[in-house]
Each structure stands twice: as C-alpha cells, then as structure tokens.
C-alpha cells in the first residue's frame, strides 16, 4: 500500500505527458552539462591568455622606457602599459599600447610629429637589428618581428596637471585622463563581479580572428565594455556576458563613444563619424558574432564556440 501514492501520481499523466516530462528532465540535464563544459572551456582559454608573453611584454616596455629616459631630458613619471596594465592584453591583438608620460619643458610647444620623430630616432638607434621602429600620426610603433608589436604614445604634462597626446582627428594635441579611464574600467569590472575584464579579454581574442579591416582596436573594445555593461542586470558569467557584449557593441559602434575621461580622443576615430560606412560594417560584424554565440549555445555546441576563437575541439 505504501507505493500506492506514487502509482497514483504517475497514473494522473498520460503516456505522452510522461514522455514529455522525461524529455524536459533530460533537456535540463543536457543544458546544465553544456553550460558547465562551456564555463570550463572559457576558463581554460583565459588561463592560456593570462600566461602568454606578459612577462616578455613588461621586459620590453622597461627596455623602451630606459632607452627614452637616457636620451630625453626631464622625467618619465611612469610607463602606463595600456592593455597590460589593465590586464586585458591578449597575445595577437597588437594592442600593447602604452602612454609614455614625459615631463620635459624642452618639448613644450613642439608639434606631435616632432616629438614622435625624436622618439623614433632614439629607438631606431638603440634597437637596430632587434626591432623595426616607425612612427605614424599618433604613436611610435616597435615591431619585434616575432609577432609582438608595441605602440608608444607620447603624453606630455600640461600646466593644469593633465596630459595631452597626439590627436587622431586634427593636427596638434588632445587632452586625456588615462588614470580616470583605468578607474572607470576597474569600477565597472567590480560592478560586474570581476567578470568584465575576463569578458573583454575573450572578446579581444574573438575579434583577433577577424580580417584586419574588420578588427576593432584594444582601447575601443575596452571603452565598449565600460559602456555595454552600464547597469547590466544579466548573469555574471563570461558565457552570458560575451554575447551580451557583442549585441550591445552592435549598437554602440554606430556612434563615436562619449567618454567623460577624454580617453576616446583616440579610441574610435578610425571608424569615422556617426553611421559612417565603416561603423555600419563594424555593427554588422558585431551582430554576426553575437548570433554565432547564441546559435552555438542553442545547439549546445562547445565546438562552435571554440571556432569563434579559431580553435578546434
């Protein structure tokens, strides 16, 4: 008689209903297993990214700093290592961009091109045979020939204690506040339970698989991350935040980023004005990546997720 209650519970459902209940239970188990596998996979990828070349990057940044210090009068407050300092560096992204803070009164009033040319000449002399050194509109680029490229942006201190870097939009200098930018990223990362920086790192690795003419810069992606997760209420996991990042980025890239820290003076000017053709292409690419992630999760396919990183299972 003790088993009668259970029999009555099952007898209250038709065979079709029972099969449906079993399928639902199996589906929940399958989804849970996939989510656990995906979380493990993304965690392993992060571990691999975290261990790649960071020490070598720091060593080379120190060498570059020493070279410049020995040849330019004045003091170098610090070498603010862009993605390295913010822990968002991903090997292969070519976004090892550093602001070289220079306090040298002799450089006041000089044009950005003259400052860049001076830095280029010094580094070409000191790193001849080790790296190819050149300069563009905003930065000196040091290409080591082994896949590592470091860009140095001169930042001169102004009378109000702020810093100015070469403008990407016009001749001359633009004021920035890089410390405020890093603080904004740190603050948003804390709001996201420490998951924003890992999400940005994974997003950079995915974008790194795109053709060069479709890639976004490292600073741009960090700025998008700060904006995309403002007041975010979703699940605080990289698996959930990655598609959310690209879905939001699809909208955000259509307009120049509005950034109170002024870091955006050189974040996304390369895409042109609002709704430019380049911005529309970037929006399409961001949307396509988001859809691929959603489809991969819907199919319960870790292999499809790995393909986004250019990897096979």
C-alpha positions as CSV (number, residue, x, y, z in Angstrom):
1,X,0.0,0.0,0.0
2,X,2.9,2.3,0.7
3,X,3.7,2.6,-3.0
4,X,0.1,3.4,-4.0
5,X,0.6,7.2,-3.8
6,X,3.4,7.1,-6.3
7,X,1.4,4.9,-8.7
8,X,-1.5,7.4,-8.5
9,X,0.9,10.3,-9.2
10,X,2.1,8.6,-12.4
11,X,-1.4,7.5,-13.4
12,X,-2.5,11.1,-13.4
13,X,-0.4,11.7,-16.5
14,X,-1.0,10.2,-20.0
15,X,1.9,8.3,-21.6
16,X,2.6,11.3,-23.9
17,X,2.7,13.6,-20.9
18,X,5.1,11.3,-19.1
19,X,7.4,11.2,-22.1
20,X,7.3,15.0,-22.2
21,X,8.3,15.2,-18.6
22,X,11.2,12.8,-19.1
23,X,12.4,14.8,-22.2
24,X,12.3,18.0,-20.1
25,X,14.3,16.4,-17.4
26,X,16.8,15.2,-19.9
27,X,17.0,18.6,-21.6
28,X,17.7,20.3,-18.3
29,X,20.5,17.8,-17.6
30,X,21.9,18.3,-21.1
31,X,21.8,22.1,-20.8
32,X,23.4,22.0,-17.4
33,X,26.2,19.8,-18.7
34,X,26.8,22.0,-21.7
35,X,26.9,25.2,-19.5
36,X,29.4,23.5,-17.2
37,X,31.5,22.4,-20.2
38,X,31.4,25.9,-21.8
39,X,32.4,27.6,-18.5
40,X,35.3,25.2,-18.1
41,X,36.4,25.8,-21.7
42,X,36.3,29.6,-21.4
43,X,38.1,29.3,-18.1
44,X,40.9,27.3,-19.8
45,X,41.1,29.8,-22.6
46,X,41.5,32.6,-20.1
47,X,44.2,30.7,-18.3
48,X,46.1,30.3,-21.6
49,X,45.7,34.0,-22.5
50,X,46.8,35.1,-19.0
51,X,50.1,33.2,-19.4
52,X,51.0,34.4,-22.8
53,X,54.1,36.7,-23.1
54,X,53.0,39.2,-20.4
55,X,56.4,39.0,-18.7
56,X,58.1,39.5,-22.1
57,X,55.9,42.5,-22.8
58,X,56.8,44.1,-19.5
59,X,60.5,43.5,-20.0
60,X,60.4,45.1,-23.4
61,X,58.4,48.0,-22.1
62,X,61.1,48.6,-19.5
63,X,63.8,48.5,-22.1
64,X,62.0,51.0,-24.2
65,X,61.4,53.3,-21.2
66,X,65.1,53.1,-20.3
67,X,66.2,54.0,-23.8
68,X,64.0,57.0,-23.9
69,X,64.9,58.1,-20.4
70,X,68.6,58.1,-21.3
71,X,68.1,60.4,-24.3
72,X,65.3,62.8,-23.4
73,X,65.8,65.3,-20.7
74,X,63.2,65.6,-18.0
75,X,61.5,62.8,-16.0
76,X,59.3,59.9,-17.1
77,X,56.6,59.7,-14.4
78,X,55.7,56.1,-15.5
79,X,55.1,54.0,-18.5
80,X,51.3,53.3,-18.4
81,X,51.1,50.0,-20.2
82,X,47.7,50.1,-21.9
83,X,46.2,46.6,-22.1
84,X,49.0,45.1,-20.0
85,X,48.3,47.5,-17.0
86,X,44.6,46.9,-17.3
87,X,45.0,43.1,-17.5
88,X,43.1,43.0,-20.8
89,X,46.1,42.1,-23.0
90,X,45.6,39.2,-25.4
91,X,48.5,37.9,-27.5
92,X,48.0,38.6,-31.2
93,X,45.7,41.6,-30.7
94,X,48.6,44.1,-31.4
95,X,47.1,46.3,-28.7
96,X,50.2,46.6,-26.5
97,X,49.8,50.4,-26.4
98,X,51.5,52.4,-23.8
99,X,51.4,56.1,-22.8
100,X,54.9,57.4,-22.2
101,X,54.4,60.2,-19.6
102,X,57.1,62.8,-20.4
103,X,57.9,65.8,-18.2
104,X,60.3,67.8,-20.4
105,X,60.0,71.5,-20.7
106,X,62.1,71.5,-23.8
107,X,59.3,69.6,-25.6
108,X,56.6,72.2,-24.7
109,X,55.2,73.8,-27.8
110,X,56.6,71.2,-30.1
111,X,54.2,69.5,-32.5
112,X,53.3,65.8,-32.0
113,X,55.2,64.9,-35.2
114,X,58.4,66.4,-33.9
115,X,58.1,64.6,-30.6
116,X,57.3,61.3,-32.4
117,X,60.2,61.8,-34.7
118,X,62.5,62.3,-31.8
119,X,61.3,59.1,-30.1
120,X,61.6,57.2,-33.3
121,X,65.2,58.3,-33.9
122,X,66.2,57.3,-30.4
123,X,64.6,53.9,-30.5
124,X,65.9,53.2,-34.1
125,X,69.4,53.8,-32.8
126,X,69.1,51.7,-29.6
127,X,67.2,48.8,-31.1
128,X,68.8,48.5,-34.5
129,X,68.8,44.8,-35.5
130,X,66.3,44.0,-32.8
131,X,63.2,45.7,-34.0
132,X,61.8,47.8,-36.7
133,X,60.8,51.3,-35.4
134,X,58.5,53.7,-37.2
135,X,56.0,56.5,-36.3
136,X,52.6,57.5,-37.6
137,X,50.2,60.2,-36.7
138,X,49.8,59.3,-33.0
139,X,52.4,56.7,-32.0
140,X,55.8,55.2,-32.4
141,X,55.4,51.5,-33.4
142,X,58.1,49.0,-32.4
143,X,57.8,45.7,-34.3
144,X,60.0,42.9,-32.9
145,X,59.4,40.6,-35.8
146,X,58.3,37.8,-33.6
147,X,54.6,38.7,-33.5
148,X,54.9,41.3,-30.8
149,X,54.2,44.9,-31.7
150,X,54.3,47.7,-29.1
151,X,52.9,51.2,-29.8
152,X,54.1,54.1,-27.7
153,X,52.0,57.3,-27.4
154,X,53.8,60.3,-26.0
155,X,51.8,62.0,-23.3
156,X,53.1,65.5,-22.3
157,X,52.1,67.0,-19.0
158,X,50.2,70.3,-19.3
159,X,50.1,73.3,-17.0
160,X,46.9,72.1,-15.3
161,X,48.4,68.8,-14.4
162,X,46.6,66.8,-17.1
163,X,48.2,65.1,-20.1
164,X,48.0,65.6,-23.8
165,X,48.5,63.0,-26.6
166,X,48.7,63.5,-30.4
167,X,45.2,64.0,-31.7
168,X,43.8,61.4,-34.1
169,X,41.4,63.9,-35.6
170,X,43.5,67.0,-36.3
171,X,47.0,68.4,-36.1
172,X,48.1,69.1,-32.6
173,X,47.4,67.7,-29.2
174,X,44.3,66.4,-27.3
175,X,43.9,66.3,-23.5
176,X,43.2,62.9,-21.9
177,X,42.9,61.5,-18.4
178,X,44.2,57.9,-18.7
179,X,44.0,57.3,-14.9
180,X,40.3,58.1,-14.9
181,X,39.9,55.6,-17.8
182,X,41.5,52.8,-15.9
183,X,39.5,53.7,-12.8
184,X,36.3,53.6,-14.9
185,X,37.2,50.1,-16.2
186,X,38.1,48.9,-12.6
187,X,34.8,50.3,-11.3
188,X,32.7,48.7,-14.0
189,X,34.6,45.4,-13.5
190,X,33.7,45.5,-9.8
191,X,30.0,46.2,-10.6
192,X,30.1,43.0,-12.8
193,X,31.6,40.8,-10.1
194,X,35.0,40.9,-11.6
195,X,33.8,39.4,-14.9
196,X,34.1,42.4,-17.2
197,X,37.9,42.2,-17.7
198,X,37.8,38.4,-18.5
199,X,34.9,39.1,-20.9
200,X,36.9,41.9,-22.7
201,X,39.9,39.6,-22.9
202,X,37.9,36.8,-24.5
203,X,36.1,39.3,-26.8
204,X,39.5,40.6,-27.9
205,X,40.6,37.1,-28.7
206,X,37.5,36.5,-30.9
207,X,37.9,39.8,-32.7
208,X,41.6,38.9,-33.2
209,X,40.4,36.2,-35.6
210,X,38.7,38.7,-37.9
211,X,40.3,40.1,-41.1
212,X,42.5,43.2,-40.3
213,X,40.0,45.6,-41.9
214,X,37.2,44.3,-39.5
215,X,39.2,44.4,-36.2
216,X,38.5,46.9,-33.5
217,X,41.3,48.4,-31.5
218,X,42.1,47.3,-28.0
219,X,41.2,50.6,-26.4
220,X,38.0,50.8,-28.4
221,X,36.9,47.3,-27.1
222,X,37.7,48.3,-23.5
223,X,35.6,51.5,-23.9
224,X,32.8,49.5,-25.4
225,X,32.9,47.1,-22.4
226,X,32.6,50.0,-20.0
227,X,29.6,51.3,-21.9
228,X,28.0,48.0,-22.7
229,X,27.7,46.8,-19.1
230,X,26.4,50.0,-17.6
231,X,23.5,49.0,-15.3
232,X,23.9,45.4,-16.5
233,X,21.4,43.0,-14.9
234,X,22.2,39.8,-16.6
235,X,24.0,36.7,-15.5
236,X,27.5,37.5,-14.3
237,X,29.4,34.8,-16.3
238,X,31.7,35.2,-19.3
239,X,29.4,32.8,-21.2
240,X,26.5,35.1,-20.7
241,X,28.4,38.4,-21.0
242,X,30.2,37.6,-24.2
243,X,27.1,37.6,-26.4
244,X,25.7,40.5,-24.4
245,X,28.9,42.5,-25.1
246,X,28.7,41.9,-28.9
247,X,24.9,42.6,-29.0
248,X,25.4,45.9,-27.3
249,X,28.5,46.7,-29.3
250,X,26.5,46.3,-32.4
251,X,24.6,49.4,-31.4
252,X,27.4,51.3,-29.7
253,X,29.8,51.2,-32.7
254,X,27.4,53.2,-34.8
255,X,28.4,56.4,-33.0
256,X,31.6,57.8,-31.6
257,X,32.0,56.8,-27.9
258,X,31.1,59.6,-25.5
259,X,33.7,59.3,-22.7
260,X,33.9,61.7,-19.8
261,X,37.5,60.6,-19.2
262,X,38.5,62.0,-22.6
263,X,40.3,58.8,-23.4
264,X,38.1,58.5,-26.5
265,X,40.1,61.2,-28.4
266,X,41.9,58.2,-29.9
267,X,39.6,55.3,-29.2
268,X,37.4,55.0,-32.2
269,X,38.1,58.0,-34.6
270,X,39.4,55.4,-37.1
271,X,35.8,54.5,-37.8
272,X,34.8,58.0,-38.9
273,X,31.7,60.0,-38.0
274,X,28.4,58.5,-36.8
275,X,26.8,56.0,-39.1
276,X,29.8,56.0,-41.4
277,X,30.2,53.1,-43.8
278,X,33.0,51.7,-41.5
279,X,30.7,51.9,-38.5
280,X,27.9,50.1,-40.3
281,X,30.3,47.3,-41.3
282,X,31.6,47.1,-37.7
283,X,28.0,46.9,-36.4
284,X,27.2,44.1,-38.8
285,X,30.3,42.2,-37.7
286,X,29.5,42.6,-34.0
287,X,25.9,41.4,-34.6
288,X,27.1,38.4,-36.6
289,X,29.4,37.3,-33.8
290,X,26.6,37.7,-31.2
291,X,24.4,35.5,-33.3
292,X,27.1,32.8,-33.7
293,X,27.4,32.7,-29.9
294,X,23.7,32.4,-29.4
295,X,23.4,29.7,-32.1
296,X,26.3,27.8,-30.5
297,X,24.7,27.8,-27.1
298,X,21.3,26.9,-28.6
299,X,22.9,23.9,-30.3
300,X,24.8,23.0,-27.1
301,X,28.0,23.0,-29.2
302,X,31.3,23.8,-27.5
303,X,32.9,23.1,-30.9
304,X,31.0,26.1,-32.4
305,X,32.2,28.3,-29.5
306,X,35.8,27.2,-30.0
307,X,35.5,28.0,-33.7
308,X,35.0,31.7,-32.7
309,X,38.5,31.6,-31.2
310,X,39.9,29.9,-34.3
311,X,40.2,26.6,-32.4
312,X,39.1,23.1,-32.9
313,X,37.7,20.8,-30.2
